[in-house]
Amino acid sequence: MKGNKVIIFDTTLRDGEQTPGASLNVKEKVKIALQLDALGVDVIEAGFPRSSPGDLEAVRDVAKHVTRPIICGLARATKKDIDDVHEALKKAKRPRVHVFLATSRIHREYKLRKAKGDILKIAVEAVKYARKMFPDVEFSPEDASRTELNFLAQVVEAVIKAGAGTVNIPDTVGYSVPQEFGGIIRHLMENVPNINKAVVSVHCHNDLGLGVSNSLAAVLNGARQVECTVNGLGERAGNAALEEFVMGLNMRKDVFGSLSTNIRTKELFKTSRLVSKLTGIVIQPNKAVVGDNAFSHESGIHQDGVLKKRVTYEIMKPQDIGFKGSRIVLGKLSGRHAFLNRLKKLGYSLSGGELDQAFTRFKSLADKKAKIYDEDLATIVEEGLATVPEKYKLVDFRVTSGNRISPMAEVILRKGNEKLTASATGDGPVDACFKTIDKAIGRRGKLIDYKVSAVTGGKDALGEASIRVAFKNKVVIGRASSTDVIEASVLAYVNAINRLWQKTEGRR
């Protein structure tokens, strides 16, 4: 057990991007990495360089722009993977390679088809090879929670001896429960002779909803690094949520004593919103810590209690995580200076081009809304940061609808210098628009999920549309906002199509 500081290893840019439907380009990854730096994370796993040229470029760019945290790249236990991480992190001030190899009986028999001795040999050779290029090597025995304890201890001892400074114990499929997982960490602390020469880390998935619980159990038993993601994003049901783990540690000092992190909790809400906007993954309202309902009280008994004494029904202050209530600040007569000043107070720092675009969007919105709230400004800025290339751009749309006629839509799109025009009918105005867009681009999408929510209150509230669409075997997410919910829906569908283009033709 090394001290009372728990290292926060953020894998939003790697494991988080594996969330079905999520997609980030290089510029968006850098934006998130800069905010993770502001949040105070200790390690950023920027990607898996061997997986694609785009990921290698993203890891390289993150390492170039973010210099305080350790920048990490993932690698299988092969020389080619490790070489690619080395190439991507050449200019990193604090580079780390994260090597992984499956160790459980299930993976040995059905995936790798290798014996224990082979696994041990490959792991040691990979760490030794990595150590020649990296002063900082992390090793993960994949599916550790389903690996025989004695063999797991043997692997951990061997890789530490080979040069791994961090050993990560992943609950890869989210199978473990807190008492069991805490026991695994305790067993390693007590039975690996050289365990004090490395930091013990954990990486818990949320398939049973226990990712954060297992991570908290692990630190109670000696783990001093926790791998997590913003908003709990990740493969399948996701990973341990960074904000939940950090606030759990902070709020229960009676249980966790002096254990602490370097996280600046007032940056949590802003970070959560940015990640949600750029990945296109909506945060469910009842999400712990950062959900819209986290500090909402509808029951009369709860409202009465909170008004008398906040701690009756709130265990943390909204301000602790950077959550602020609505506040009227700007209108259509507000100038550029007032706009910039308010953005600075909200914690946004934009380049000249980004500021110009944000101000243009603000003026456009101010023509439609009498009062602009902080949440409106956040939406304006965050949408501008989502740098999805506009292969298709909405020029105009018209909808005819009523209770006695079939809804009909006409849409004009621009693709480069080409103008695409089409019309179609549908079950409703939004469906008619979507079918018209499909007709214009020559591709048919299947709507999987559709949500519209108000960013602020009032009749002229900015509405945000979020959709998931399947184009054959590819699922993409689209988001957009407008004071007109049909326009927001149309823009969200076009955004989804542009994300599809980025995922396919664009990345080539």
N, C-alpha and C positions, 0 to 999 in steps of 0.2 A: 504494500500500500504506500503510494508516494504522495504525501502531503494532502491538503484539503481542496486543492483546485481541480475542478473537473473540466477537462479540455472538451470544447464543443467542435466536433468535426461535422461540417455541413456538406451533405451530398445531394442538395437540391438540383445542382447542375448536372449530376450524373444519374443517380438513382431516381431522383425526382422527375427528371425528364422522361423516364421510362413509364410514367403514368400514361395509360392508354388515351390517345388523343392529344397529348401534350407535345409541343414542338417549340424549340427555341433556336433562333439563328445566333450567329457569333456576336453581333452587336447586343442582342438581348441578354445573352449570357454575361457579357461584360457589365451591363447595367446592373444585373442582379448581384454579380460578384462585388461590385463597388458598394452596393447597399449592405451586403453581408459583412463587408469590411467595417462599414459604419455601425453595424449592429454589434460588432465585437467578436465574431466567431474566430476561433483559433486556427482552424484548418478548413480550406475549401477544396473539396474534390471536384475539379473542374470538368472532368469527363473521362472517356475511355478512348484514348488516341487511336488504338488499333482498329476500333469499330468502324471508323470512316475518316476520310480526309477532312471533312467538316468538323468532326470532334477534335482532331489533332490541331486544326487551326484555332478552334475555340479555346482549347487548353493553353495554347501558345499566347493568344491574345489576352486571356485572363491573367496569365503570369506577367505579361508586359505592363498591364495597367494597374494591377493590385499587388502591392509590395509588402504590406505588413503581415498578413497571415501566411501560413504555410500553404503552398499551392500543390495539390496532389493530383496524380494521374493514375487511373486503374490499369492493371495489367494481369493477364493470365500468367501462369508459371511457365512462360516460354521466353526465349531470348528475343524473338521478334517483337513481342508485346512490350517488353522492358525497354528495348531499343527505341521504340516509338515514343514511350513516355519520356525517355531521355532527350529525344529530339524536340519534343513539345516543350520541355521545361528547361531548355538550355539557358534562357535568360531570366529564369525565376531566381529571386533572391533567396528564397527558402523552399527548395523543391523536395517533394517526397514521392516515392513510388509505392503504390499499394498493390501488392501481389496476392492473388488468391488461387486456391486449389481446393477442390471438394475432398472431404475426408470421411463422410458418413458411409455406413455400409451400403445404403440405398444408392448413393452416387458412385461408390466404388464399383458395385456390381453391375448397375444398369446404364450408367453414363460413361464412366471412364474405363470400366472393365480392367481394373488394375488391383493388385494385391496391396496390403498395408505397406510392405517393404518398398514397393515401387513408389507409392504416394510419398512416403518419408524421404526417399532419395530425390524425387523431383522437387519437393518443397525446399529441401536444403540446398540443392544446386541452384535453384532459381534465386533464393535469397543471397547466396554467395555471389552470383553473377550480378545481381542488382546492387549489391554493396560495393562493387568495384566502381560504379558510376554515381551512386547516391549515398550521401552520409546519413540520410534518413530513409529507412525502409520499414514499411508496415506489411505484416503478413496476416491473411485471413484464411483459416480452415473453413471453407464454405460448408454450410449445413452443420455447423459445430454442435448445435443443440441436439442433433440426432446422431452424433458420433459417440462411440463407446468412450467413456470417461478416461480409461487408462490409455487408450490410443491417442485421444485428444491431448492429454498431458504430455505424452511422448512427442507428439508433433510440435507442441508449443515449446518444449524444452529444446528440441533440435533446432528450430528456426531462430530462437533467441541466441543459441550458441553460434549459429551461422552468421548472425549480424542484424537480426530484426530488432529495432528499437521499440516497436509497438506491435503487440499481438492482438488482433481483433477477433472476438468471439461472436459470430453472427447467428442469430436465430432466423435463418434465411427464409423459411416458409412460415414464420409466425406461429410455430407449433407449441412452443414452450409456455409455461405459466410461471408467475413470479417466484413462488417458493422453489420450484425446480431450477429455474434459470439462475436465481441467486445462489443456489447450491452448486451449480456448475462452476461459477466464478470462485466460490469459496474453495471448492475442491482443487482448482488450479493454483490458487494462492497458497494452499497448504501442501500440495504434492509436486509442484514443479520447482526443483532446487534453485534454478537461476531466475525465477520469476521477478525478483527485485531488480533485474537488469533491464526490464522492459516496462512500458506502460501497457496495462491491460485495458482494452477497448471493447465496446459492445455495439452491435448493429442489429436492432430488433425490428422485425416487420410486424404488421398490424392485422394479420389474417383473422385472429381471434379478438381483435380490439385491445390487445395487451402490450403493444409496443412500448408505450411510455411506462407502464407498470413494470415490465421486465427490465427496462433501463434503470429505473429507480431502485429496483431490487439489486441490480448489479452493482451500482455505486455503493450501496450499503455493505456489500461484500468485498469491496476492494477495487472495482473497476474505476479508472480515472480518465477515461475518454468515452464519450457517447457520440455515436454517429446518428444523425437525424436529418430531417428535412423541414423546410418551412411549410406550414399547413399540412404536414404529414403526407406530402406527395410521395409517390413511389409505385413500384411494380405491384400489381393486383390491388390489395386493400391499402397499400402504402407503407410508410415507415413511421417510426416514432416521431411525433411532432415536436420540433425544436421548442416552440413557444410553450407547449404543455409541460415538457420536461423541465425547462428552466423555471417556470413559475411554480411548478410542483416543489422543486428544490428550494425556491425562495420563500414560499408560503409556509412550509412545514419545517421550520428550523428545530422544532421540538423533536422531530424524527431524524433529520439529516445533519443536525448540529452545525458545524462550521464549514460544511461542504458548500462551495460556491462556484460561480462561473464568471467569465469576463463579459458576459452579455449585457449590453445597455438596453434594458427592458423597454424604455420609452421609444425605441426604434422598432418594436415588435409589430405594432399595428401597421405602420407604414411599409415594412418589409413584406408582411402578409399580403397587403393590397397589391403591391408591385408584382409579386410572384404570381398572384391570381390573375392579374391583368395580362401579363406577358405570356403565361402558359395557356391562358384561356380556361383554366379550371376554376369554376365558381366555388366559393367557400360556403358550405351549408350554414344556414342561419344559426343552428344550435351548436356549431363548432365551439369547443372549449377555448377560452381565452380571447380569440380574435373573431368569433362569429358575431353577426349583427345582433343576435339575441343574448349575447354573453352578459350584458349589463342592462337588459330589459326586464321589466316587471309588470305583468298584466294582472295577476291576482290582487284583489283589494287588500288582503291581509299582508301580502309582500310589500305592496306600495306603501301602506301605512307604516310598516316596520322600517323600511328604508328611509322614509321621510323623518321618522323619529330618531333613528340611529342607523347609519349606513351599514355597519357591520352585522346587523341582524340577518340580512340576506345577501350581502356582498362580501366575499372573502378578500377581494383585492380592489384597489381603486382603478377606475378606467384610465386615469392619468398615468398609472404605473406602466401601462403598456403603450402609451402614446395615443390612446383613444380620446378624441375630443367631440363634444356635442356640436350640433349645427350652429353656425354663426353667420349672420348676414354681413358681408364685407364689401361686395362690389355690385355695380349695375352697369347699364349700357353707356353711361357718361364717364365711367372710370377710365383713367388713362393708363398708359404703358407703365409709368413709374409706380402707380398704386398697385397695379397687377403684379409687377416684379417684386415689390416690397412684401405683398401678401404671400407670394410663393416662397420667398426666403423664410418668412415666419413659419410656414408649413414644413420647412425643411427640404425644399426642392432647389437643386442647383442645375440650371439648364445652360447648354451652349447657345451661341447666338442664333443658329438655325433652329434649334429646338424651341427657343423662346419665341422667335418670330411665328412659328407654326402654332404654338400654344396660344399666343395672343390673338392670332387670326381666328382660332376656334372659339376663344372666349368671346370675342366681339360678335361672332355669328350666333353663339348661344344667347348673349345679352340682348340681341334683337328679338329673341323668342321668349325670354324669361325676364321678369322685372327685377328679380333678386337672385344673385348668385351666391351659393353657399360654399363652405370649405369643401364639402364632399363633391360638389360640381367641379371645383378647381382641380381636385385630386383626380377625378375621372378624365378631365381634359388633358392633364399632364401625362397620366399613365397611358392613355390611348396613344398619345404621341410617341411614347417610348417603345410601344409595340411595333417594331420596325418590320412588319410583314410587307414585302414588295407588292405594289399595286399593279399586278399584271392586268387585272380587270378593275375598272373604275366605274362607279355608278354616275351616270350623267343625269338621268331623269326617270321618274316612274309615275304612273297614274293608276288609280284603282277606282273601279265602279262597283259599289256593293249596296245591298239592301235586303230587307227580309222577304221580298217577293221576286228578286232577280238573282241569277247566278253571278257571283263575284267574278269580275274580269280585270286583268291587269295588263298594262303596257309598260315595258321596261326598255330603257336605252342604256347600254354599257359601252365603254370604250376599252379596246384592247390595242395598245399602241396607237397607231394612226387609223385603226379600223373601228367603225361604229357598228355595234351589234344591236339590232332591234327585234323584239318579239312580243307576242301577246298570247295570253292563255287564260282559261277559266280554272277555278278551283273550288274547294269546299268552303273557303272563307277568303277574306282579302289577303291574308298572309300566305296561305297555301297557293293562291293564284299567283302571287308575286314570285314565290319560290319556283313554281312550275314554269313560269315565264323565263326566269333566269336560266333554268335548266335547258330550255328550248334555245335560248340565245347562245349559250356556250357549247351546246351539243353534248352535254354530259348529264346523267340523271342521278340526283342525290336522294338518299333515303333518310328522312328526318328521324333521328333516334330520340333526341331530347330538345325541348324548347322551353325557355323560361324568360319572363320579362319582370323586372323589378324596378321600383322607384329608387333613384339615388338619394333624393331628398323628399320632403313633404310638399304639399300644395298642388293645386290643379295644374300648374305649369311645370311640374317636377320633371327632371331629366330622367328618362326611362332607359334602362340598360337591358338589351336583349342578349341572351346567351343560348347558343344552339350547338348540338352535336349532329353531324351529318356523315353518313356512310356513302362513299363513292366506290362501289364494288367492295373490295376488301380493305380499303383505307378509310379510317375514321378521323375526321378533323373537327376542330372546335372553332366557332366564330363568335366574336363579341363586338358590340357597337352600342352607342348611345345616341339618343335624340329626344327632344321634347315630344316627338311624334313616334308612338310605339311601332307603327307599321314601317316608318322609315328606319327606325333602329333595327327592326327585324330584317329588312332588306339589306341594310349595310352589314349586319352580322352574317348574313348568308354569303354576300360578296367577300367578306373577310375570310370566311371558311374556304371559299373557292381559291382565294389567294394563298391561304395556308396550304391547301392541297397542292397547288402549283409549286410552292416553295419546297414541299416535302419530296416532290417527284422531279419535274424538269428543272426547277430552280437550283437544286443542290448539285446537279451535274455540271 
